[in-house]
């Protein structure tokens, strides 16, 4: 069957393309320069270093959800204007059932953002619920905060 690729060859080709894309997205150096914090508006923070700048975005699907709604919490780490993926995002919020320092959500960042789901009914009506998102990237920790008020 000249001109046709068999299933095994297609799998190998797809795997090869995946490795090439992953290598192309990898940083050129394994070390990251030291960072300096810069003040920014709420829900976003920028850290810069010699040549690289990092921005953390954290947001919710609805800042004032009804009690019976779910709240989607999202976070992104942006390096030099490009959303970074392939790392873990942790999210922390007040939870009496959760041990201190343990994230309520631990999710893989794909397509440049991580996301977690919270139930608005688990929090007091009218009280702000702070949510901190955190990323570990090349040995450094980056975090940002957002939140919501259940109605």
C-alpha positions as CSV (number, residue, x, y, z in Angstrom):
1,X,0.0,0.0,0.0
2,X,2.2,2.7,-1.3
3,X,1.5,6.3,0.0
4,X,-0.5,5.2,3.1
5,X,0.8,5.3,6.7
6,X,-0.1,2.5,9.1
7,X,-1.4,3.1,12.6
8,X,2.0,2.4,14.2
9,X,3.8,4.9,12.0
10,X,1.1,7.6,12.7
11,X,1.5,7.1,16.5
12,X,5.3,7.4,16.2
13,X,4.9,10.5,14.1
14,X,2.5,12.1,16.5
15,X,4.8,11.3,19.5
16,X,7.7,12.8,17.6
17,X,5.8,16.0,16.9
18,X,4.7,16.2,20.6
19,X,8.3,15.9,21.7
20,X,9.5,18.6,19.2
21,X,6.7,21.0,20.4
22,X,7.6,20.3,24.1
23,X,11.2,21.0,23.4
24,X,10.4,24.2,21.5
25,X,8.4,25.5,24.5
26,X,11.1,24.7,27.0
27,X,13.2,27.5,28.4
28,X,16.7,27.9,27.2
29,X,18.2,28.0,30.7
30,X,17.4,25.9,33.7
31,X,18.1,28.8,36.1
32,X,15.8,31.7,36.7
33,X,17.0,35.1,37.8
34,X,16.0,36.6,41.1
35,X,12.7,38.5,41.1
36,X,11.5,41.8,42.4
37,X,7.8,42.5,43.4
38,X,6.0,45.4,41.7
39,X,2.6,46.8,43.0
40,X,-0.3,46.3,40.6
41,X,-4.1,46.4,40.8
42,X,-6.0,43.7,42.7
43,X,-6.2,40.2,41.1
44,X,-2.9,40.7,39.2
45,X,0.7,41.0,40.2
46,X,3.8,41.4,38.2
47,X,7.3,40.2,39.2
48,X,10.2,41.3,37.0
49,X,13.8,40.2,36.7
50,X,16.7,41.0,34.4
51,X,15.1,40.3,31.1
52,X,12.0,38.4,32.2
53,X,8.7,39.6,33.7
54,X,6.1,37.5,35.4
55,X,2.5,38.3,35.9
56,X,0.0,36.3,37.9
57,X,-3.7,36.6,37.0
58,X,-6.3,35.2,39.3
59,X,-10.1,35.5,38.7
60,X,-13.4,33.9,39.4
61,X,-16.4,33.1,37.1
62,X,-18.7,35.2,39.2
63,X,-17.6,37.6,42.1
64,X,-21.2,37.5,43.5
65,X,-22.6,34.0,43.1
66,X,-25.9,32.8,44.4
67,X,-25.8,30.3,47.2
68,X,-26.7,27.4,44.9
69,X,-24.1,28.2,42.3
70,X,-20.6,26.9,41.7
71,X,-17.7,29.3,41.5
72,X,-14.9,28.6,39.0
73,X,-11.5,29.9,40.2
74,X,-8.9,30.4,37.5
75,X,-5.2,31.3,37.6
76,X,-2.5,32.0,35.1
77,X,1.3,32.6,35.3
78,X,2.4,34.8,32.4
79,X,6.1,35.0,31.5
80,X,7.1,37.8,29.2
81,X,3.5,38.2,27.9
82,X,3.0,34.4,27.3
83,X,0.8,32.2,29.4
84,X,2.8,29.3,30.9
85,X,1.5,25.7,31.0
86,X,2.6,22.3,32.0
87,X,3.0,23.0,35.8
88,X,0.7,22.6,38.8
89,X,-1.5,25.3,40.2
90,X,-2.7,25.1,43.8
91,X,-5.6,27.1,45.2
92,X,-6.2,27.9,48.9
93,X,-9.3,29.3,50.6
94,X,-10.7,29.3,54.1
95,X,-12.0,25.8,54.9
96,X,-12.4,24.5,58.5
97,X,-12.3,20.9,57.2
98,X,-8.9,21.4,55.4
99,X,-5.6,21.3,57.3
100,X,-3.7,24.6,57.2
101,X,-1.2,24.9,54.4
102,X,-2.9,22.1,52.3
103,X,-4.4,23.4,49.1
104,X,-8.1,22.9,48.5
105,X,-7.3,22.3,44.8
106,X,-4.2,21.0,43.0
107,X,-4.6,21.1,39.2
108,X,-2.4,20.8,36.1
109,X,-2.2,24.1,34.1
110,X,-3.0,23.4,30.5
111,X,-3.7,25.9,27.7
112,X,-2.2,28.6,30.0
113,X,-4.7,28.5,32.9
114,X,-5.6,26.3,35.8
115,X,-9.1,26.0,37.2
116,X,-10.9,24.8,40.4
117,X,-14.5,24.6,41.3
118,X,-15.9,25.8,44.7
119,X,-19.5,25.5,46.0
120,X,-20.8,29.0,47.1
121,X,-23.1,27.3,49.5
122,X,-20.1,26.2,51.7
123,X,-19.4,29.9,52.6
124,X,-21.3,32.5,54.7
125,X,-23.6,34.8,52.7
126,X,-22.3,38.4,52.3
127,X,-18.7,37.6,53.5
128,X,-15.7,37.9,51.2
129,X,-14.0,34.5,50.5
130,X,-10.4,35.1,49.6
131,X,-8.8,32.6,47.2
132,X,-5.0,32.4,46.6
133,X,-3.6,30.7,43.6
134,X,0.0,29.6,43.6
135,X,2.4,28.3,41.0
136,X,5.8,26.6,41.3
137,X,7.9,27.4,38.2
138,X,11.6,26.5,38.0
139,X,12.1,26.5,41.7
140,X,10.3,29.8,42.4
141,X,6.8,30.3,43.9
142,X,4.4,32.8,42.3
143,X,1.0,33.6,43.8
144,X,-2.0,35.9,43.3
145,X,-5.3,36.4,44.9
146,X,-9.0,36.7,43.9
147,X,-12.2,36.0,45.7
148,X,-16.0,36.2,45.8
149,X,-18.9,37.1,48.0
150,X,-21.8,34.5,48.1
151,X,-25.3,36.1,47.9
